[in-house]
Amino acid sequence: MLLEIVDLKVKYGNIEVLHGINLKVREGEIVTILGANGAGKSTTLLAISGLVKASGGAIYFDKNPLHKLPAHRVVQQGIAQVPEGRRMFGTLTVQENLGLGAYTCRDSAQIKKTREWIYELLPVLAERRNQLSGTLSGGEQQMLAIGRALMSQPKILLLDEPSLGLAPLLVKMIFQTLREINDSGVTMVLVEQNARAALKLANRGYVMEVGNIVLEDDSGSLMSNPEVQAAYFGGAPG
């Protein structure tokens, strides 16, 4: 098991927002976490990344405990996050933003090789490499956020709402790109409001409600589950 979350609890102040969740991700999988706003999906990703601390339970990556490590050490272990809202450094160029994603890597030849792979994967970034990232469209910024996370050569990519606010055509393009990245050997955990697109991409899924996991299954079974259909597809079969 590449990533294992065991009885994870997280508090914001005195309020517990994750109530002891269990989640597993095998190497090479795409696992999606579905749920309404406030269900605890983003908090789960932030806890894996070390950006919020567990108040109970444990997170293991390749059987090594992650939950006590600071965020920069989590990145060094091979975990990168694409944050919700993209979080570009708007006054830096595309290439400079990509460079920030490689801050844990000291090998300049390797950095260059990774960057060239990202430019092949996301040609729009190559075209815009000298453009200020603040002038990019929403879709281009999302591509850059994904590219920046890939610069650390992660084993697991955590994605928080990658399709948020994007037109349907761009959403399709983003999900095709995620498929290609997964095919290259990167495992993924995907938090996504677009449940249909997420389940089509993912191998397995978890459904969260108010800090608990209430359903877990392979994507096909979740897609045809009446409860999931009612909650996310307006009752229409997926």
N, C-alpha and C positions, 0 to 999 in steps of 0.2 A: 504494500500500500504506500503510495507516494505521500499523500497527505491524509492525516487522520485527526479529526476533532472529537474529543472525548468529554462529554458532560460540561461543555463550555458555558460559563456564566460571565456576563459583563454588566457592570453597573455604571450609570451616569449619576454621580452623586450618590444619593440614597436609593435611587430608583433602578431596579434590576430590569435590563432590557433584553438580555438573553438568559433563558431559564434552564440551562443545562442541555444544550443541543449536541447531537452526535451526527457526524458527517464524514464520508470517506471519498477520496478521489484516487483512482488508480492511474498509473503512468499511461500517458497517451489519450486519456479520456477528455471529453468536454462535459462538464457537469454544470447544470444551470440551477440557480436558486430563484424560485418564483414567490411572489407574495405582494400584498398591498403595501402602500406607503406606510412606514412605521412598523413593519413586520419584523425588522431586525436584519434585513439582507445586507445592507451596507455596513452595519456594525460587525457582522460576521467577517466581511472582507477586511475591514480595518483591524480587527483582532488578529487575523492571520498575518497581516502586514506588520504588526507590532505598533500600529498607530493608536490603538486603544488597548489597555491592559485587561487581561482576564482577571475576574474576581474569584473565579473557581474553575476547575477542570483543566484540560491540557490540550495543546496543539502539537502534533508530531509531524515532522517533515523528514521522510526517509528514516523513520524511527528515532530521529533526534528531536528533543524538545525545543519548540520554537517560542513558546509562550513567555519565556523569561528574557528573550533577546530584545535589544533595542531595534528600532525600525531599520537602521542602516545595516545591521548585522543580518537581518532577515533577507534583505536584498542580496547580500553576499552569499547567502545560502542557495540562492537561485529562485527567488520569488519576486515578481514585479507587479505593480498595480497600475491599471489605467483608471484614474479617478473619475468620478462623476463630474461633469462640467468641464472636463478636459484640462483646465488649469495650465494654460500656456503662459510662457513668459513673452508677452506681446511685443516687447521692445527688442527682443532677440530674433535673429533669423531662424529659419527652419533648421539649418545645419547646426547653429549654436544650441537650439533646443535639443536636438538629437544628442549633441555632445554631452549635455547635462545628464542624459540617461546612462551614460557610460562612466559615471564618476567612480564606480567601484573597480573599474578595469584600468590597469596600469600599462597594458601592452598596446602601444599606438598602432602597430600593424594589425592587431586583432580588432581594434576599434574601427579602423578603416575598412577592414573586410566585412565587419558586421554592418557598417553604414552602407556599403555598396550593395549588400544583400537586401537591406531595407529599401534602398532606392529602386532595386529591381522589382521587389514585391509591391511597392507603392510608388509607381512612376511619377505621380503628381507631386510627390515630395522632391524628387530629383529636379523636376521642372521649376519648382519654387524654392530651391535650396537657399538662395540668397535673399528671399523675400522675408520681410518681418512677419512673424507668425500672427500678430494681431490683425493683419490685413487679409488673412485667409478666410475662406468661407467656413461655416460650421462643419461641413463634411470633411474639408481638408484639415481643419484643426483636430478632428477626431482621428483621422489617419495619422497625423503627427503625434498625437498622444499615444497611439498604439506603437508607432515607430520608436518613440522615445523610450517606452517601457522595454521594447525588444533589444535596445542597445546594451542592456545589462546581461544579455544572453540567458534569460530565465529558463528554468525547467518548468515553472508554472507561471501562467499569466492570469492575473485576477482582473476582471473587467466589470466596472460598475456603470450600468446603463449606457452602453456604447451607442445605442440608436436614438438616445433622447434628443428630441427636437429636430430630427433630420427628416427630410422628405423620403417617401417610400423607395424611390430609385436609389438614393444614397444608402438607405438601410440595407437594401439588397447587396450593394457593393461592399459595405462594411462586413456583412456576414459571409460573403464569398471570400473576403480577405482573411477572416478568422478561420475559415475552413482550410485555406492554404497554409496558414501559420501552424495550425494543428497537424496538418499533413507533414510539415517539416520536423515534427517531433516535440512541439511545445504543448504541454498539458494545460487545460484551461478551466477556470471557475468563472461562470458568467452570471451576473445579476442583471436582469432584463425585464422591463415592463411588457415588452412585446413577446408575450408568452408563446404565441404560435411560431414566430421566427426562432426563438430560443430553443424550443423543443424540437424543431426540425433540424437544428444544428447539433444539439447535444446528444450524448449517449444516454445519460441518466439525468434525473431531476429531483429536486427537493422542493416542497411547498412549505412556506413559513407563514405562521399567523401569530401575531403579538409575542414574538420572542421564542416560539416553539416550532419545531418541525412537525407538521401534521400529516404529511404524505411523503413517501419516497418510492420511486419506481423507475423503470426504464422509460425513455421518452415516449415511445409508442403507446405504452399503457397509460401514461399520464395524459397524452393527447386524447385518448378515447374515454378517459374517466369522466363520468357525468358531472361530478363535483367540479372538476377542473374546467370542463366545458362551460358550465353555468357561470363560474367565477371569472373566466378569462376570455371565453370565445362567444359570450352572449348566448350560450346554450347550443350553438351550432357545432356539429362535429368538425374536428380538425382535419 
